[in-house]
Amino acid sequence: MDTYQLFTVDGSSLGPYAALPVPVSWNGYDPICVTRSIAEQIADDLNWRDAGCGLTADWDGPNLVLVWDQDHRGDAGSETFVPGPDGLYRIGGLWPWMEWEGDTAGQQAIRALGERGISADYEYYEGKMWLVITRDRDARDQSLASAACLLLHIFNEAADEDVDVNRAPVPLDRWRVFSGTFEGEPLIEFGVDRLDRCVEFIAAWVASNGSAAAAQAIVIEQRRAVLRATVLPRTAAPEYTVSVNGDTATMPWGIVMASAQKSIRAGASITPGDAGTFTLTAPGGGRSAHFQPA
C-alpha cells in the first residue's frame, strides 16, 4: 500500500494499525483493509495484549479466524476473514474502530521518503512494526527473503531494545537501517532527530542497483565522507594521537589516515568529534580507537 491511515480499537491502547484510507461514509463498525502483516499484529494483540476480552485469534492457512465467547456477544461464535484478490484482509464488525490521532515515527519516515519519491511498507516482526523499502513495486509483492530491500526501524537506548515505529518518537530513540534482514548489525544508525541522514542513505541505495553490496558500498562512502569532513588537514595537524584501550601512540598524519580508511573499508563506524577528533568502532560495537590531533 502506498497511502496509509492509522486506526485503533475504540477505547483501548491497541494499535495503531495501518490500513487503506476509508471513505467519508465509513463508520467504526465498517471493516478496514490491512495487509497480512498488519492482520498478524491485530491477532497477536487480541491474544496477548487484550487477553481476556472474550476474543481470540488463530490462523487457518492464509485465513484469520476470530473466535468469541458468550461474554463478548451473548452467544459464542466465530468469523473467518479471507484475503481478497489484492491480498488484503477486510476486518471489522466485531468491535468499533477509531481513527488514530497523532504522529508516529513511521508516519514521519513515510512522509520524508515520499518527498524523495520512495515508498515504504509496514512489516510486522516479533511484536514490532518495521518499515520495508524496495526499489520497485513488483519487488514489494515478493517475500523479504527474495526481494532486495532495506528495513528502517527504531531502537530505544533507554530500554535497550527495538521499539515499534507506530508510536511517537522520543529523544533516546535511534533510527537504524538494515539490509534485507531483521537480524544482524544495522548498516547505519542515527539519532531520532537525524531521519534526514537515513533518507539520504536510502535514496542513494534506491538510485543504485539496490543490492546488499550496493548498500554496504554506500555506507563505506558515507563514512569516508565523514572522515574527510572531520579530520584536520595535514598542514594543521601533521601528527595524530591514537588511543586504544588506554594505550596511546602518536603517528604521522598520512599513516593515521591510511589506517582509518582501511578500518572503514573493513566495516568500522565513525563518530566525529570537535576540533578534528573522531572515533572508529569495530563492527558489532567492538573495540574503539580515538583519534585526536597531537
Secondary structure as UniProt FT lines:
FT   STRAND          5..9
FT   TURN            10..11
FT   STRAND          17..19
FT   TURN            24..25
FT   TURN            28..29
FT   STRAND          32..34
FT   HELIX           36..44
FT   HELIX           45..49
FT   TURN            50..52
FT   STRAND          55..60
FT   TURN            61..62
FT   STRAND          63..68
FT   HELIX           70..73
FT   STRAND          77..81
FT   TURN            85..86
FT   STRAND          89..91
FT   STRAND          97..99
FT   HELIX           105..114
FT   TURN            115..117
FT   STRAND          121..125
FT   TURN            126..127
FT   STRAND          128..134
FT   HELIX           137..140
FT   TURN            144..146
FT   STRAND          149..156
FT   TURN            157..160
FT   STRAND          161..163
FT   TURN            171..172
FT   STRAND          173..179
FT   STRAND          188..191
FT   HELIX           192..194
FT   HELIX           195..207
FT   TURN            208..209
FT   HELIX           212..230
FT   TURN            234..236
FT   STRAND          239..244
FT   TURN            245..246
FT   STRAND          247..252
FT   HELIX           253..265
FT   TURN            266..267
FT   STRAND          269..272
FT   TURN            275..276
FT   STRAND          278..281
FT   TURN            283..285
FT   STRAND          288..293
//
